Amino acid sequence: MTKISKHKLVQRTFIKATPEKVFDTITSADEWNSFFLTGCELEPKVGGKFIFKWKDWGPDFYTTECPGEIIEFERPSKFVF
């Protein structure tokens, strides 16, 4: 049986870029496609639709899609979907 820890895990990552550059990168379908996805569709606005798409991804080469909607969009601090 797995024992569940009551400790909190906190992860921090330093990105050497302005908040605006990070925001513009993670709200761009082209940027997602350049490093992680294949054929991402993204409307960067509240209520905008997105589809994250993977083709032949990972060691098992799976292909799948994950659709959703953008709930909050406030440049450069908030991108919630």
N, CA, C and O of each residue as an XYZ file, in Angstrom:
324
protein
N       0.840     -1.184      0.000
C       0.000      0.000      0.000
C       0.887      1.250      0.000
O       1.899      1.294      0.700
N       0.512      2.252     -0.775
C       1.269      3.485     -0.871
C       0.935      4.396      0.294
O      -0.236      4.598      0.617
N       1.965      4.947      0.925
C       1.772      5.897      2.010
C       1.715      7.299      1.420
O       2.596      7.671      0.645
N       0.711      8.079      1.764
C       0.547      9.440      1.258
C       1.178     10.410      2.244
O       0.868     10.395      3.435
N       2.057     11.244      1.739
C       2.750     12.226      2.562
C       1.867     13.446      2.778
O       1.068     13.805      1.913
N       2.014     14.079      3.931
C       1.276     15.306      4.220
C       2.126     16.545      3.947
O       1.725     17.661      4.276
N       3.291     16.347      3.350
C       4.173     17.462      3.039
C       3.742     18.132      1.744
O       3.235     17.489      0.825
N       3.955     19.428      1.700
C       3.617     20.210      0.512
C       4.835     20.272     -0.409
O       5.947     20.529      0.052
N       4.637     20.042     -1.684
C       5.703     20.123     -2.672
C       5.573     21.437     -3.429
O       4.514     21.747     -3.976
N       6.649     22.201     -3.457
C       6.665     23.480     -4.162
C       7.770     23.429     -5.212
O       8.911     23.092     -4.898
N       7.436     23.762     -6.453
C       8.402     23.780     -7.550
C       8.512     25.194     -8.079
O       7.499     25.837     -8.355
N       9.722     25.679     -8.221
C       9.942     26.996     -8.805
C      10.941     26.852     -9.939
O      11.909     26.098     -9.845
N      10.689     27.582    -11.004
C      11.585     27.561    -12.153
C      11.875     28.998    -12.558
O      10.960     29.811    -12.695
N      13.145     29.305    -12.748
C      13.524     30.630    -13.215
C      13.579     30.605    -14.734
O      14.247     29.753    -15.320
N      12.884     31.526    -15.367
C      12.911     31.660    -16.820
C      13.494     33.034    -17.123
O      12.952     34.054    -16.698
N      14.584     33.054    -17.849
C      15.259     34.312    -18.157
C      14.547     34.994    -19.333
O      15.036     35.000    -20.462
N      13.387     35.563    -19.029
C      12.583     36.271    -20.026
C      11.601     37.161    -19.276
O      11.311     36.927    -18.103
N      11.099     38.169    -19.952
C      10.101     39.045    -19.331
C       8.770     38.294    -19.203
O       8.515     37.351    -19.952
N       7.928     38.711    -18.257
C       6.591     38.096    -18.165
C       5.824     38.190    -19.489
O       5.089     37.268    -19.844
N       5.989     39.286    -20.212
C       5.298     39.455    -21.489
C       5.761     38.411    -22.511
O       4.940     37.851    -23.237
N       7.056     38.151    -22.569
C       7.590     37.160    -23.515
C       7.088     35.761    -23.166
O       6.700     35.005    -24.057
N       7.093     35.412    -21.883
C       6.590     34.099    -21.460
C       5.113     33.973    -21.808
O       4.686     32.959    -22.359
N       4.334     35.001    -21.489
C       2.899     34.983    -21.779
C       2.639     34.837    -23.273
O       1.812     34.022    -23.684
N       3.341     35.621    -24.087
C       3.150     35.552    -25.534
C       3.527     34.173    -26.083
O       2.930     33.699    -27.050
N       4.508     33.543    -25.467
C       4.929     32.212    -25.900
C       3.873     31.163    -25.581
O       3.533     30.348    -26.439
N       3.348     31.171    -24.352
C       2.398     30.114    -23.965
C       0.981     30.360    -24.473
O       0.104     29.513    -24.305
N       0.756     31.516    -25.093
C      -0.568     31.788    -25.667
C      -0.531     31.785    -27.197
O      -1.416     32.341    -27.847
N       0.494     31.159    -27.760
C       0.645     31.096    -29.214
C       0.636     29.645    -29.693
O       1.446     28.833    -29.244
N      -0.272     29.325    -30.596
C      -0.316     27.968    -31.164
C       0.995     27.625    -31.861
O       1.480     26.499    -31.755
N       1.569     28.587    -32.571
C       2.839     28.335    -33.260
C       3.946     27.976    -32.274
O       4.752     27.086    -32.540
N       3.985     28.660    -31.149
C       5.012     28.361    -30.141
C       4.796     26.967    -29.541
O       5.758     26.215    -29.383
N       3.551     26.611    -29.204
C       3.266     25.248    -28.701
C       3.719     24.211    -29.732
O       4.338     23.206    -29.383
N       3.401     24.468    -31.007
C       3.760     23.521    -32.067
C       5.271     23.412    -32.260
O       5.762     22.382    -32.721
N       6.002     24.453    -31.916
C       7.447     24.430    -32.138
C       8.192     23.519    -31.166
O       9.328     23.131    -31.439
N       7.571     23.171    -30.032
C       8.318     22.345    -29.081
C       7.544     21.188    -28.466
O       8.162     20.315    -27.857
N       6.216     21.139    -28.597
C       5.498     20.122    -27.829
C       4.304     19.509    -28.552
O       4.037     18.318    -28.387
N       3.591     20.281    -29.337
C       2.349     19.818    -29.955
C       2.476     19.749    -31.474
O       3.465     20.196    -32.056
N       1.440     19.172    -32.103
C       1.386     19.061    -33.555
C       0.015     19.541    -34.017
O      -0.976     18.836    -33.828
N      -0.061     20.703    -34.607
C      -1.339     21.201    -35.110
C      -2.214     21.845    -34.052
O      -3.440     21.802    -34.157
N      -1.606     22.446    -33.029
C      -2.366     23.130    -31.984
C      -3.217     24.242    -32.599
O      -2.784     24.939    -33.517
N      -4.427     24.391    -32.078
C      -5.296     25.503    -32.454
C      -5.603     26.268    -31.178
O      -5.942     25.662    -30.162
N      -5.490     27.599    -31.214
C      -5.675     28.381    -30.002
C      -6.168     29.778    -30.342
O      -5.529     30.497    -31.111
N      -7.312     30.166    -29.768
C      -7.839     31.525    -29.901
C      -7.501     32.262    -28.610
O      -8.176     32.046    -27.603
N      -6.488     33.119    -28.597
C      -6.012     33.728    -27.358
C      -6.907     34.854    -26.843
O      -6.599     36.034    -27.008
N      -8.025     34.468    -26.214
C      -8.961     35.434    -25.621
C      -9.902     34.671    -24.689
O     -10.044     33.454    -24.808
N     -10.535     35.375    -23.776
C     -11.520     34.752    -22.899
C     -12.637     34.177    -23.758
O     -13.161     34.858    -24.639
N     -12.996     32.936    -23.506
C     -14.008     32.251    -24.302
C     -13.442     31.601    -25.547
O     -14.147     30.874    -26.247
N     -12.165     31.860    -25.830
C     -11.527     31.279    -27.009
C     -11.371     29.775    -26.855
O     -11.193     29.265    -25.749
N     -11.440     29.093    -27.948
C     -11.286     27.638    -27.966
C      -9.844     27.274    -28.232
O      -9.104     28.033    -28.858
N      -9.449     26.105    -27.754
C      -8.142     25.573    -28.102
C      -8.260     24.074    -28.283
O      -9.146     23.430    -27.722
N      -7.367     23.540    -29.063
C      -7.235     22.094    -29.207
C      -5.741     21.790    -29.165
O      -4.994     22.167    -30.068
N      -5.321     21.108    -28.112
C      -3.950     20.616    -28.047
C      -3.937     19.285    -28.783
O      -4.764     18.414    -28.513
N      -2.997     19.126    -29.716
C      -2.937     17.918    -30.543
C      -1.538     17.312    -30.493
O      -0.534     18.019    -30.593
N      -1.493     15.997    -30.337
C      -0.246     15.256    -30.391
C      -0.357     14.212    -31.501
O      -1.395     13.567    -31.646
N       0.693     14.048    -32.270
C       0.714     13.034    -33.335
C       1.992     12.210    -33.177
O       3.103     12.742    -33.173
N       1.802     10.899    -33.048
C       2.938      9.977    -32.878
C       3.868     10.454    -31.761
O       5.084     10.513    -31.942
N       3.293     10.794    -30.609
C       4.036     11.417    -29.526
C       4.499     10.392    -28.497
O       3.814      9.406    -28.226
N       5.651     10.640    -27.941
C       6.181      9.836    -26.851
C       6.665      8.472    -27.283
O       6.627      8.134    -28.466
N       7.127      7.680    -26.308
C       7.683      6.364    -26.625
C       6.653      5.399    -27.217
O       7.017      4.437    -27.894
N       5.365      5.657    -26.960
C       4.315      4.796    -27.500
C       3.705      5.346    -28.785
O       2.799      4.739    -29.356
N       4.201      6.497    -29.239
C       3.767      7.110    -30.502
C       2.244      7.263    -30.589
O       1.630      6.893    -31.589
N       1.643      7.817    -29.522
C       0.191      7.962    -29.570
C      -0.216      9.274    -30.229
O       0.548     10.240    -30.261
N      -1.447      9.283    -30.755
C      -2.035     10.445    -31.399
C      -3.342     10.741    -30.681
O      -4.188      9.859    -30.538
N      -3.510     11.979    -30.229
C      -4.712     12.343    -29.492
C      -4.930     13.849    -29.559
O      -4.052     14.593    -29.996
N      -6.098     14.289    -29.128
C      -6.447     15.707    -29.063
C      -7.074     16.003    -27.712
O      -7.704     15.138    -27.105
N      -6.897     17.230    -27.246
C      -7.489     17.660    -25.979
C      -8.087     19.053    -26.182
O      -7.355     20.042    -26.172
N      -9.414     19.144    -26.367
C     -10.035     20.447    -26.588
C     -10.368     21.137    -25.262
O     -10.498     20.489    -24.223
N     -10.501     22.452    -25.323
C     -10.886     23.200    -24.133
C     -11.231     24.637    -24.467
O     -11.298     25.035    -25.630
N     -11.451     25.407    -23.402
C     -11.827     26.809    -23.558
C     -10.996     27.662    -22.602
O     -10.703     27.241    -21.483
N     -10.624     28.841    -23.038
C      -9.860     29.754    -22.200
C     -10.821     30.472    -21.257
O     -11.786     31.101    -21.693
N     -10.543     30.370    -19.969
C     -11.413     30.923    -18.929
C     -10.965     32.321    -18.510
O     -11.788     33.218    -18.330
N      -9.640     32.498    -18.354
C      -9.098     33.806    -17.984
C      -7.902     34.115    -18.883
O      -7.111     33.232    -19.213
N      -7.787     35.386    -19.271
C      -6.723     35.803    -20.179
C      -6.374     37.246    -19.849
O      -7.067     38.170    -20.273
N      -5.297     37.440    -19.090
C      -4.870     38.775    -18.695
C      -3.361     38.890    -18.909
O      -2.572     38.450    -18.073
N      -2.976     39.477    -20.017
C      -1.556     39.637    -20.325
C      -0.934     40.624    -19.353
O      -1.505     41.695    -19.150
N       0.188     40.327    -18.751
C       1.049     39.173    -18.932
C       0.979     38.177    -17.777
O       1.902     37.381    -17.605
N      -0.089     38.200    -16.984
C      -0.045     37.432    -15.741
C      -0.976     36.232    -15.625
O      -0.774     35.399    -14.742
N      -1.974     36.111    -16.468
C      -2.943     35.035    -16.255
C      -3.424     34.415    -17.554
O      -3.928     35.101    -18.444
N      -3.255     33.079    -17.646
C      -3.735     32.291    -18.791
C      -4.315     30.995    -18.216
O      -3.585     30.051    -17.914
N      -5.629     30.971    -18.075
C      -6.318     29.854    -17.420
C      -7.216     29.169    -18.430
O      -8.007     29.813    -19.119
N      -7.079     27.828    -18.510
C      -7.919     27.083    -19.442
C      -8.369     25.793    -18.824
O      -9.089     25.023    -19.459
